[in-house]
């Protein structure tokens, strides 16, 4: 997948930075009264602001291009996001479990977290899932293997206390799902495990609550400010200029601009390290009776063959579903760029409600049909329901699915937190701490290298292994009105 992405950009992507990760890291010299400007009010931006204020910084401002906040088209402005600790990488497992404990603090984070459990499929098929299961066990999570006629070799697995994982620590689909919920073929064919220490969060509600916490600590939000360029003194960023003529000076500018990062700041030559992909998402509206039956199901997450995932219905009886895949790229030529090298570049750029109105909510029809088929394979009675809504949710992908949390190696006035790679939201309560650690020079060398902007990329590490990015074809886009619900629209599984 990523070789293809690099071929679209060309060799100049190797010029992203001039220093290697083995050199002394760039660290801004800040004091509590330093002016800190964060561009972007999504999950990463508000968490960073919150932890800066907790560390004692007094002058923290967040600006965002959206006229109202939370931004309507941000990836984090959604009806729900998965909260899981099931990762192949133990670092993320441990950090996620810390975040989950924070989510449970209702005094701080409100009622936004729902501990439904997460049912992860793909054991015995996906090395990612096998490792995630092991990491959950070792971390002490409440996990149970799905009872299946094709068991994963439990004898090689251990629990968090070092004891052998016992075959009786299992659960059946009949125990997980109400007897009145008919299950499709995929359910009976899949191996997996339940992690009871997880579930989902009201995504927009979580960001809104984080904004409240930031404001309570003295942080400021300024909507309707789209940055046009970075203000420099020599090679060091000293603020930003906005398209409406407003200028902001700062001792440190932090870019938390999500999938707009590469296209909004082409002079940084972020390229394939920070690549915008649109992920197709849909919902169906359940009747009150259906919603009551499905309300307490776990989140389903298939990391095995299909990539399909879905949620229990939310308070509005909407069931959201999607799948992990490469997504689509929307290439646009950069006409107005601060440096000559960036002019004419074709950079994948989000296409959303704010840029294209209702048309920006449509998804490729081919993907809509696959989503319908996947839903029907799991829950046959829901598979023929009309789609209530569709959306392209724009991720910021890195080739190895690790984030970028770094001070620019050539510019101590500029920090970046981006490349969430579709798995950043669950860390909303804690990820800002990592950012502040990096800014203050407290981050361990190992973790600093992991999230460095100029790190060497390990292309073997990605949970969307083997996924292919396609170029968005706007002629193929459709929304609920263009879609039929009859079974003749279902396409064969690719």
C-alpha positions as CSV (number, residue, x, y, z in Angstrom):
1,X,0.0,0.0,0.0
2,X,2.6,2.6,1.1
3,X,4.9,1.9,-1.8
4,X,2.0,3.0,-4.0
5,X,1.5,6.2,-1.9
6,X,5.2,7.0,-2.2
7,X,5.1,6.6,-5.9
8,X,2.3,9.2,-6.1
9,X,4.5,11.7,-4.3
10,X,7.9,11.1,-5.7
11,X,11.4,11.2,-4.2
12,X,11.2,14.6,-2.6
13,X,9.4,13.1,0.3
14,X,12.8,12.2,1.7
15,X,13.4,15.9,2.3
16,X,10.9,16.1,5.2
17,X,13.5,17.0,7.7
18,X,17.2,17.6,7.8
19,X,18.2,15.9,11.1
20,X,18.2,12.3,12.1
21,X,16.5,10.9,15.2
22,X,19.8,10.0,16.8
23,X,20.7,13.7,17.2
24,X,19.9,15.8,20.2
25,X,16.1,16.5,19.9
26,X,14.8,20.0,19.3
27,X,13.2,21.3,22.4
28,X,11.6,24.8,22.8
29,X,12.6,26.9,25.8
30,X,9.3,27.6,27.6
31,X,8.2,29.1,30.9
32,X,4.8,29.1,32.4
33,X,3.9,32.5,30.8
34,X,5.0,31.4,27.3
35,X,2.4,32.0,24.6
36,X,1.4,28.6,23.2
37,X,-0.9,28.4,20.1
38,X,-2.6,25.2,19.1
39,X,-4.0,24.9,15.6
40,X,-6.8,22.4,15.6
41,X,-9.5,21.7,18.2
42,X,-10.0,18.0,17.7
43,X,-9.0,15.1,20.0
44,X,-5.3,15.7,19.8
45,X,-5.5,19.5,20.1
46,X,-7.8,19.7,23.1
47,X,-6.0,16.9,25.0
48,X,-2.7,18.8,24.4
49,X,-4.2,22.0,25.7
50,X,-5.6,20.3,28.7
51,X,-2.3,18.8,29.7
52,X,-0.4,22.0,29.1
53,X,-2.7,23.8,31.4
54,X,-2.4,21.1,34.0
55,X,1.4,21.5,33.8
56,X,1.0,25.1,34.8
57,X,1.2,26.9,31.4
58,X,-1.0,30.0,31.6
59,X,-1.4,31.3,28.0
60,X,-2.8,28.5,25.8
61,X,-5.0,29.3,22.8
62,X,-6.6,27.0,20.3
63,X,-7.7,28.2,16.9
64,X,-9.7,26.3,14.4
65,X,-11.0,26.9,10.9
66,X,-14.5,25.7,11.8
67,X,-17.1,28.4,12.6
68,X,-18.5,26.4,15.5
69,X,-16.8,23.9,17.8
70,X,-16.4,20.9,17.9
71,X,-15.7,21.1,14.2
72,X,-18.5,19.4,12.4
73,X,-16.2,17.5,10.0
74,X,-13.4,16.5,12.3
75,X,-12.8,12.8,12.6
76,X,-13.3,13.1,16.4
77,X,-16.8,14.7,15.9
78,X,-18.7,11.5,15.6
79,X,-21.5,9.6,17.3
80,X,-19.1,7.1,18.7
81,X,-15.6,5.7,18.7
82,X,-14.2,2.3,19.9
83,X,-12.4,2.3,23.2
84,X,-10.2,-0.8,23.3
85,X,-6.9,-1.9,24.7
86,X,-6.4,-4.8,22.3
87,X,-3.2,-3.9,20.4
88,X,-0.4,-5.8,18.9
89,X,2.0,-3.2,20.4
90,X,2.2,-3.4,24.2
91,X,2.8,0.3,24.4
92,X,-0.6,1.1,23.1
93,X,-2.2,-1.6,25.3
94,X,-0.8,0.0,28.4
95,X,-1.7,3.5,27.4
96,X,-5.2,2.5,26.4
97,X,-5.8,0.9,29.8
98,X,-4.7,4.1,31.4
99,X,-7.1,6.0,29.2
100,X,-9.9,3.7,30.0
101,X,-9.5,4.3,33.7
102,X,-9.7,8.0,33.0
103,X,-12.9,7.5,30.9
104,X,-14.5,5.8,33.9
105,X,-14.1,8.9,36.0
106,X,-17.5,10.3,35.4
107,X,-16.9,13.4,37.5
108,X,-14.2,14.4,34.9
109,X,-15.4,12.9,31.7
110,X,-19.2,12.7,32.2
111,X,-21.4,9.9,30.9
112,X,-19.6,9.7,27.5
113,X,-18.0,6.2,28.0
114,X,-20.0,3.0,27.7
115,X,-18.4,-0.2,28.8
116,X,-20.1,-2.6,26.5
117,X,-17.0,-4.8,26.0
118,X,-15.2,-5.3,22.7
119,X,-15.5,-8.5,20.8
120,X,-12.4,-8.9,18.7
121,X,-12.3,-11.4,15.8
122,X,-9.3,-12.8,14.0
123,X,-7.5,-15.1,16.4
124,X,-5.7,-17.8,14.5
125,X,-5.9,-15.7,11.3
126,X,-4.3,-12.5,12.3
127,X,-1.0,-12.2,14.1
128,X,-2.1,-8.7,15.2
129,X,-5.1,-10.3,17.0
130,X,-3.1,-13.1,18.5
131,X,-0.6,-10.6,19.9
132,X,-3.4,-8.3,21.1
133,X,-5.0,-11.2,23.0
134,X,-1.7,-12.0,24.7
135,X,-1.1,-8.3,25.6
136,X,-4.6,-8.0,27.1
137,X,-4.0,-11.1,29.1
138,X,-0.7,-9.9,30.4
139,X,-2.1,-6.5,31.3
140,X,-4.8,-8.1,33.5
141,X,-7.8,-7.3,31.3
142,X,-11.0,-9.2,31.7
143,X,-10.8,-11.3,28.6
144,X,-12.6,-14.5,27.5
145,X,-11.9,-16.6,24.5
146,X,-14.9,-17.1,22.2
147,X,-15.8,-20.7,22.4
148,X,-15.4,-22.1,18.9
149,X,-14.9,-25.6,17.3
150,X,-11.5,-24.3,16.0
151,X,-9.7,-23.2,19.2
152,X,-6.6,-21.2,19.3
153,X,-3.9,-23.2,21.1
154,X,-4.6,-21.9,24.6
155,X,-1.7,-23.9,26.1
156,X,0.8,-21.3,24.8
157,X,-1.1,-18.3,26.3
158,X,-0.7,-17.0,29.8
159,X,-2.7,-14.6,32.0
160,X,-1.4,-11.4,33.5
161,X,-0.2,-13.2,36.6
162,X,1.9,-15.7,34.6
163,X,-0.4,-18.7,35.0
164,X,-1.5,-20.7,32.0
165,X,-4.7,-19.4,30.3
166,X,-7.4,-21.9,31.2
167,X,-9.7,-23.3,28.5
168,X,-12.7,-22.6,30.8
169,X,-12.2,-18.9,30.5
170,X,-14.5,-18.8,27.5
171,X,-17.8,-17.4,26.4
172,X,-20.2,-18.4,23.7
173,X,-22.1,-16.2,21.2
174,X,-25.3,-17.4,22.8
175,X,-24.1,-15.9,26.1
176,X,-23.1,-12.6,24.4
177,X,-26.2,-12.0,22.3
178,X,-29.9,-12.0,23.2
179,X,-31.7,-15.1,22.0
180,X,-33.9,-12.8,19.9
181,X,-30.9,-11.5,17.9
182,X,-30.5,-13.6,14.8
183,X,-26.8,-14.0,13.9
184,X,-25.5,-14.5,10.4
185,X,-22.8,-16.7,8.9
186,X,-19.8,-14.5,9.9
187,X,-20.6,-15.0,13.6
188,X,-20.5,-18.7,13.5
189,X,-17.4,-18.8,11.3
190,X,-15.2,-16.5,13.3
191,X,-12.7,-17.0,16.2
192,X,-12.1,-14.2,18.6
193,X,-12.2,-13.0,22.2
194,X,-14.2,-10.6,24.4
195,X,-12.4,-7.9,26.3
196,X,-14.9,-6.7,28.9
197,X,-12.6,-3.7,29.8
198,X,-13.6,-1.6,26.8
199,X,-16.5,-0.4,24.8
200,X,-17.2,2.9,23.1
201,X,-17.5,6.6,23.7
202,X,-19.8,9.4,22.5
203,X,-17.0,10.9,20.5
204,X,-18.4,14.4,20.1
205,X,-19.5,14.5,23.7
206,X,-16.0,13.6,24.8
207,X,-14.4,16.4,22.8
208,X,-17.0,18.8,24.1
209,X,-16.3,17.8,27.7
210,X,-12.5,18.2,27.1
211,X,-13.2,21.7,25.8
212,X,-15.1,22.5,29.0
213,X,-12.1,21.3,31.1
214,X,-9.7,23.4,29.0
215,X,-11.9,26.5,29.5
216,X,-12.2,25.8,33.2
217,X,-8.4,26.0,33.5
218,X,-8.2,29.2,31.5
219,X,-7.6,28.0,28.0
220,X,-9.1,30.0,25.1
221,X,-10.8,28.8,21.9
222,X,-11.1,30.9,18.8
223,X,-13.3,29.4,16.0
224,X,-13.4,30.6,12.4
225,X,-9.6,31.0,12.0
226,X,-8.1,29.2,9.0
227,X,-4.4,29.4,9.0
228,X,-2.8,30.5,5.7
229,X,0.9,30.3,6.6
230,X,3.4,30.0,9.4
231,X,5.1,33.2,10.5
232,X,8.8,32.8,10.7
233,X,11.8,34.6,12.1
234,X,14.6,33.1,10.2
235,X,14.0,29.4,10.3
236,X,11.9,29.5,13.6
237,X,8.1,29.7,13.7
238,X,6.9,32.6,15.7
239,X,3.1,32.5,15.0
240,X,0.6,32.1,12.2
241,X,-1.3,34.2,9.7
242,X,-4.9,33.5,9.0
243,X,-6.9,33.9,5.8
244,X,-9.0,36.6,7.3
245,X,-5.9,38.7,7.9
246,X,-5.6,37.9,11.6
247,X,-2.2,37.1,13.0
248,X,-1.2,35.3,16.1
249,X,2.2,35.4,17.7
250,X,3.4,32.5,19.8
251,X,6.5,31.1,21.5
252,X,5.4,27.7,20.3
253,X,2.9,26.7,17.6
254,X,1.5,23.2,17.8
255,X,-0.2,21.8,14.7
256,X,-3.0,19.4,15.6
257,X,-4.7,19.7,12.3
258,X,-5.5,16.0,11.6
259,X,-6.0,15.0,8.0
260,X,-5.6,18.6,6.8
261,X,-2.0,18.7,8.0
262,X,-0.2,17.8,4.8
263,X,-2.4,19.9,2.5
264,X,-2.6,22.9,4.8
265,X,1.1,23.0,5.3
266,X,2.7,21.7,2.1
267,X,6.0,23.5,2.8
268,X,6.6,20.9,5.6
269,X,6.8,18.1,2.9
270,X,5.0,15.6,5.2
271,X,3.8,13.5,2.3
272,X,3.3,9.8,3.0
273,X,4.1,10.3,6.7
274,X,0.9,12.2,7.2
275,X,-1.5,10.9,4.5
276,X,-5.2,11.7,4.4
277,X,-7.5,8.8,3.7
278,X,-11.3,8.8,3.7
279,X,-13.0,5.9,5.5
280,X,-16.6,5.0,4.5
281,X,-19.0,5.0,7.5
282,X,-22.8,4.4,7.5
283,X,-25.6,4.1,10.0
284,X,-29.0,2.5,10.2
285,X,-31.9,3.6,12.3
286,X,-33.3,0.9,14.6
287,X,-36.9,0.8,15.8
288,X,-37.3,1.2,19.5
289,X,-38.0,-2.5,19.8
290,X,-34.9,-3.4,17.7
291,X,-32.7,-0.9,19.7
292,X,-33.8,-2.5,23.0
293,X,-32.7,-5.9,21.8
294,X,-29.3,-4.7,20.4
295,X,-28.6,-2.1,23.1
296,X,-26.3,-4.3,25.2
297,X,-24.3,-6.1,22.5
298,X,-20.5,-5.5,22.6
299,X,-18.7,-3.6,20.0
300,X,-17.8,-5.9,17.1
301,X,-14.3,-5.6,15.6
302,X,-13.1,-8.0,12.9
303,X,-9.4,-7.7,12.5
304,X,-9.4,-11.0,10.6
305,X,-10.8,-11.3,7.1
306,X,-13.5,-8.6,6.6
307,X,-12.3,-5.6,8.7
308,X,-15.9,-5.0,9.6
309,X,-16.8,-3.2,12.9
310,X,-20.0,-2.0,14.4
311,X,-21.4,-0.5,17.6
312,X,-24.5,-1.0,19.8
313,X,-27.2,1.5,19.0
314,X,-26.7,4.9,20.7
315,X,-29.3,7.0,22.5
316,X,-30.8,8.0,19.2
317,X,-31.1,4.3,18.2
318,X,-28.5,4.7,15.4
319,X,-26.1,1.7,14.8
320,X,-22.9,2.8,13.1
321,X,-20.7,0.4,11.1
322,X,-17.6,0.6,8.9
323,X,-14.6,-1.4,8.1
324,X,-10.8,-1.1,8.4
325,X,-9.4,-0.8,4.9
326,X,-7.1,1.4,2.9
327,X,-9.7,4.1,2.2
328,X,-9.7,6.6,-0.5
329,X,-7.3,9.5,-1.4
330,X,-8.6,12.8,-2.7
331,X,-5.7,14.4,-4.5
332,X,-5.7,18.1,-5.1
333,X,-3.0,20.3,-6.6
334,X,-1.4,22.8,-4.2
335,X,-1.5,26.1,-6.1
336,X,-0.6,28.6,-3.3
337,X,2.3,27.3,-1.3
338,X,5.0,29.3,0.6
339,X,7.9,27.5,-1.0
340,X,8.5,26.6,-4.6
341,X,9.0,22.9,-4.0
342,X,5.5,22.5,-2.7
343,X,3.7,24.3,-5.5
344,X,2.0,22.0,-7.9
345,X,2.2,19.1,-5.5
346,X,-0.8,16.7,-5.5
347,X,-1.7,16.1,-1.8
348,X,-4.6,14.0,-0.5
349,X,-7.1,16.5,1.0
350,X,-10.3,15.8,3.0
351,X,-13.6,16.3,1.2
352,X,-16.2,17.0,3.8
353,X,-19.4,18.7,4.6
354,X,-17.6,22.0,5.2
355,X,-15.9,21.9,1.8
356,X,-18.6,20.2,-0.4
357,X,-21.9,20.5,1.5
358,X,-24.2,17.4,1.6
359,X,-22.1,16.0,-1.3
360,X,-19.2,15.8,1.1
361,X,-21.0,13.2,3.2
362,X,-21.4,10.7,0.4
363,X,-19.3,7.5,0.1
364,X,-18.3,5.4,-2.8
365,X,-21.2,3.2,-3.9
366,X,-19.0,0.1,-4.1
367,X,-18.0,0.6,-0.5
368,X,-21.6,1.2,0.6
369,X,-22.6,-2.2,-0.9
370,X,-19.8,-4.0,0.8
371,X,-20.8,-2.4,4.1
372,X,-24.4,-3.5,3.6
373,X,-23.3,-7.0,2.9
374,X,-21.0,-7.1,5.9
375,X,-23.9,-5.9,8.1
376,X,-26.1,-8.6,6.7
377,X,-23.5,-11.3,7.3
378,X,-23.5,-10.4,11.0
379,X,-27.1,-9.3,11.6
380,X,-29.3,-10.5,8.8
381,X,-32.4,-8.6,10.0
382,X,-30.6,-5.3,9.9
383,X,-28.8,-5.9,6.5
384,X,-31.8,-4.7,4.4
385,X,-32.6,-1.6,6.4
386,X,-32.3,1.8,4.6
387,X,-29.0,3.6,5.4
388,X,-29.8,6.5,7.7
389,X,-26.6,8.4,7.1
390,X,-23.2,8.1,5.4
391,X,-19.9,9.8,5.9
392,X,-16.3,9.8,4.8
393,X,-14.3,10.0,8.0
394,X,-10.9,11.3,7.2
395,X,-7.9,9.6,8.9
396,X,-4.4,10.9,9.0
397,X,-2.3,7.8,8.3
398,X,1.3,7.0,8.8
399,X,2.8,4.0,7.1
400,X,3.4,2.2,10.4
401,X,0.3,3.4,12.2
402,X,2.4,5.2,14.9
403,X,1.6,8.8,15.6
404,X,3.7,11.9,15.0
405,X,4.4,13.6,18.3
406,X,7.4,15.8,17.8
407,X,9.1,19.2,17.8
408,X,10.2,19.9,14.3
409,X,13.9,19.0,14.1
410,X,14.7,22.2,12.2
411,X,12.3,24.5,14.0
412,X,12.1,24.7,17.8
413,X,9.1,27.0,17.5
414,X,6.9,24.3,15.8
415,X,5.5,21.1,17.2
416,X,3.3,18.5,15.5
417,X,0.8,16.0,16.9
418,X,-0.8,14.2,14.0
419,X,-1.0,10.9,12.0
420,X,-3.6,9.4,14.4
421,X,-3.9,6.6,11.9
422,X,-7.5,5.8,12.8
423,X,-6.8,4.8,16.4
424,X,-6.2,8.1,18.3
425,X,-9.6,9.0,19.8
426,X,-9.6,6.5,22.7
427,X,-6.5,8.2,24.1
428,X,-8.2,11.6,24.4
429,X,-7.8,11.8,28.2
430,X,-4.0,11.0,28.1
431,X,-2.4,11.7,24.8
432,X,-1.8,15.3,25.6
433,X,0.5,14.2,28.4
434,X,2.8,12.6,25.8
435,X,2.8,15.8,23.8
436,X,3.8,17.9,26.8
437,X,6.5,15.4,27.8
438,X,8.0,15.7,24.3
439,X,7.9,19.5,24.4
440,X,9.5,19.6,27.8
441,X,12.2,17.1,26.9
442,X,10.8,14.5,29.3
443,X,9.9,11.8,26.8
444,X,12.1,8.7,26.9
445,X,14.5,8.3,24.0
446,X,12.7,5.1,23.0
447,X,9.2,6.7,22.8
448,X,10.7,9.9,21.2
449,X,12.1,7.8,18.4
450,X,8.7,5.9,18.1
451,X,6.9,9.2,17.4
452,X,9.6,11.2,15.7
453,X,8.6,12.9,12.5
454,X,11.8,11.7,10.7
455,X,11.8,8.2,12.1
456,X,12.7,5.2,10.0
457,X,9.4,3.6,8.9
458,X,8.8,-0.1,9.7
459,X,6.3,-0.9,7.0
460,X,5.6,-4.3,8.4
461,X,3.7,-2.8,11.3
462,X,0.1,-1.7,10.4
463,X,-3.2,-3.0,11.7
464,X,-4.7,-2.4,8.3
465,X,-2.2,-4.9,6.9
466,X,-2.3,-5.3,3.1
467,X,-4.9,-2.6,2.6
468,X,-5.0,-0.7,-0.7
469,X,-5.7,3.0,-1.1
470,X,-7.8,3.9,-4.1
471,X,-8.3,7.3,-5.7
472,X,-11.7,8.9,-4.9
473,X,-14.0,8.9,-7.9
474,X,-16.6,11.6,-7.2
475,X,-18.9,10.2,-9.9
476,X,-19.3,7.1,-7.8
477,X,-20.4,8.8,-4.6
478,X,-23.8,8.2,-3.1
479,X,-25.7,8.9,0.1
480,X,-28.8,7.3,1.7
481,X,-31.1,8.7,-1.0
482,X,-29.1,7.1,-3.8
483,X,-28.9,3.8,-2.2
484,X,-31.4,1.0,-2.4
485,X,-31.9,-1.5,0.4
486,X,-32.9,-4.6,-1.6
487,X,-30.7,-7.7,-1.5
488,X,-30.0,-7.3,-5.3
489,X,-27.6,-4.5,-4.3
490,X,-25.4,-6.7,-2.3
491,X,-22.2,-7.5,-4.1
492,X,-20.1,-10.7,-3.7
493,X,-17.4,-10.6,-1.0
494,X,-14.1,-9.5,-2.6
